[in-house]
Amino acid sequence: MPELPEVETMVRGIRPSVEGRRIVWVQACPCARRPMLIEPPLEMIDRRVRGEIIVSVRRRAKRVLLELGSGDTFVIEPRMTGLMLLNEPPSEAHLRVEWRLQSRTRGKPGPDNVTHLWFWDRRGLGTIRLLDPDQLEEALGPGRLGPDALETTDEQWQELCGRTTSAIKVALLDQKRISGIGNLYASEILHRSGISPEARACNLKSDQIRRMAKATIEILNTAIRYEGSTLSDGTYRNALNKSGGYQNAHRVYDREGELCLTCERGRIIRIVQGQRSTFFCRVCQRKPRRG
């Protein structure tokens, strides 16, 4: 489930404890569950990164990047159930990879005394890759990912919508057009914008696109402030294994059949677009006329 707000929360949660720290070693955790994708093999990764310093922790779209002094970068994609944790995993059975870090102080509590960073993944769909600069550019450069949803200009929004006949909900999930927006927040953004998820992106008017751009910034930043959304399955947790809080502010997502909180007239309905659930209100978000 982790989308831009959740991944940004992971980055902000681990950054004070990880940035500037030296890696002692990296190893796989004992796990009898479905194996996850790690490239190159972890033994090779360990040889390449021992003694290296994590110089930067940042986000690219829905991925966590740990940049090393050597120029290599860990690219960690949580996908459905992956988490970056500093302590207290939800379950030890689903711990996948551990980074052991060199402590900067002794006996003093706080970020400097954290010596472990873990990747936890219940379903094993996440990925960890160690890439050199050329590989990083090829994997995450402009040709592979669109502009970040929090940094997209009005002109880029107009271009995004004008170049596709796809339904706008489907277009928002296309990471080559705009990166970072996932299924949950796409539904929330379109509801706040008053735009039907079934509307063709190329048919949206300029004022609709401006509303959508504004709603994107507002919703994603608010979700980051509330440290993401923890849904009923309880899978998403922040770096300290605490729940997010933005799920309490959802207006449409996972509220099928409930009264719309905005217009108080329509009921939230669920449809499937691109094999993903879409939640919206037909009163607030009128379906466009055919033709």
Rosetta blueprint (number, residue, H / E / L):
1 M L
2 P L
3 E L
4 L H
5 P H
6 E H
7 V H
8 E H
9 T H
10 M H
11 V H
12 R H
13 G H
14 I H
15 R H
16 P H
17 S H
18 V H
19 E L
20 G L
21 R L
22 R E
23 I E
24 V E
25 W E
26 V E
27 Q E
28 A E
29 C L
30 P L
31 C L
32 A L
33 R L
34 R L
35 P L
36 M L
37 L E
38 I E
39 E E
40 P L
41 P L
42 L H
43 E H
44 M H
45 I H
46 D H
47 R H
48 R H
49 V H
50 R L
51 G L
52 E L
53 I E
54 I E
55 V E
56 S E
57 V E
58 R E
59 R E
60 R E
61 A L
62 K L
63 R E
64 V E
65 L E
66 L E
67 E E
68 L E
69 G L
70 S L
71 G L
72 D L
73 T E
74 F E
75 V E
76 I E
77 E E
78 P L
79 R L
80 M L
81 T L
82 G E
83 L E
84 M E
85 L E
86 L L
87 N L
88 E L
89 P L
90 P L
91 S L
92 E H
93 A H
94 H H
95 L E
96 R E
97 V E
98 E E
99 W E
100 R E
101 L E
102 Q L
103 S L
104 R L
105 T L
106 R L
107 G L
108 K L
109 P L
110 G L
111 P H
112 D H
113 N H
114 V L
115 T L
116 H E
117 L E
118 W E
119 F E
120 W E
121 D E
122 R L
123 R L
124 G L
125 L L
126 G L
127 T E
128 I E
129 R E
130 L E
131 L E
132 D L
133 P H
134 D H
135 Q H
136 L H
137 E H
138 E H
139 A H
140 L H
141 G L
142 P L
143 G L
144 R L
145 L L
146 G L
147 P L
148 D E
149 A L
150 L L
151 E L
152 T L
153 T L
154 D H
155 E H
156 Q H
157 W H
158 Q H
159 E H
160 L H
161 C H
162 G H
163 R L
164 T L
165 T L
166 S L
167 A E
168 I H
169 K H
170 V H
171 A H
172 L H
173 L L
174 D L
175 Q L
176 K L
177 R L
178 I L
179 S E
180 G L
181 I L
182 G L
183 N H
184 L H
185 Y H
186 A H
187 S H
188 E H
189 I H
190 L H
191 H H
192 R H
193 S H
194 G L
195 I L
196 S L
197 P L
198 E L
199 A L
200 R E
201 A H
202 C H
203 N H
204 L L
205 K L
206 S H
207 D H
208 Q H
209 I H
210 R H
211 R H
212 M H
213 A H
214 K H
215 A H
216 T H
217 I H
218 E H
219 I H
220 L H
221 N H
222 T H
223 A H
224 I H
225 R H
226 Y L
227 E L
228 G L
229 S L
230 T L
231 L L
232 S L
233 D L
234 G L
235 T L
236 Y L
237 R L
238 N L
239 A L
240 L L
241 N L
242 K L
243 S L
244 G L
245 G L
246 Y H
247 Q H
248 N H
249 A H
250 H L
251 R L
252 V L
253 Y L
254 D L
255 R L
256 E L
257 G L
258 E L
259 L E
260 C L
261 L L
262 T L
263 C L
264 E L
265 R L
266 G L
267 R E
268 I E
269 I E
270 R E
271 I E
272 V E
273 Q E
274 G L
275 Q L
276 R E
277 S E
278 T E
279 F E
280 F E
281 C E
282 R L
283 V L
284 C L
285 Q L
286 R L
287 K L
288 P L
289 R L
290 R L
291 G L
